[in-house]
Amino acid sequence: MVKSNLKKHELVGLLLVFLAGTCLGIGLFIVLWGANRPLYYGSLDYLIRGRELIVFPLFFGTAALLWALGQVELRWMKPGRGLK
């Protein structure tokens, strides 16, 4: 097994920041696809409406929350610690 100098909370913080970036990327993809869908299909019937409007706060809110929690976990992490 490989020995690491990362503590458990630092690993959790890095994972939370990674998941936040993933949620943000999925949210941006959905926003861009929703904006271009009427152009792609050639009809205004494909505009975002109804249940699809829940997707924006779901992904962007989750991303913001995970990012903040990840930054809290990584606050005291010092770069280069233990590399002698």
N, C-alpha and C positions, 0 to 999 in steps of 0.2 A: 504494500500500500504506500502511496506517495504521501510524504509528510508535507503539510501546508502550514503557512504562518497566518492563515485567515482564521479569525474567530467565527463562531457560529452566527452571531448577529451580523457580522460583516457579510457573510455569505448570503444570509437572508436579505440584507439590504441590496446587494447586487442583483439578486433574483427579482426583487420587487421593482427595481429600476428597469430591468430587462422586460418584465411583464408590462410595465407602464409604457415603454416604447412600442411594444407589440400592440397593445390596445390602441395607442395613438395612431399607429400605422394602419390598423384595420379601420379605425374611424375615418381617417383621411381618405382611404380607398373608397369607403361607402359614400362619403360626401361627394367625391369627384365622380364616381359612377352615377350617383343620383342626379348630379348636375348635367352630365353628358347623356343620360339615358334618353331624354326627348329628342336630342339631336341624332342619336344613333338609330332610334326606331322611327323618327320622322313624325312624331305625334305628341301633342301635349298631354295625352292620356297617361303617359308614363312619368309624369311629375311625381315627386315624393309627397305622399299624403297618408293619413291614417296611422296605422301601427308603425310604419317606417320612421315616423318622427320620433319615436321612443329610442331609436338606435343612437341618435346623436348624443343625448345626455348620458346614455348608458355607457358608450365606449369612451367618450371624452371625460366624463365624470370619474369613471373607474381609472382611467389613465392618470388623471390629476391626483386622485387619492393614493394610488400605488406609488406614484412619483414622490409625493410628500412623505409617505411612510418609509420609502427606501432612503430618502435623504436623511431622515431622522436616524435610521439605523447606521448610516455611513458617516454621520457627523464627526465622530471622534477617530475615524480611521486615518492613520498617518501613512503617507506614501513612503515606500522603501524601508519600512520597519522590519527588522530581523534579517536583512540581506547583507551579511558581513562576509 
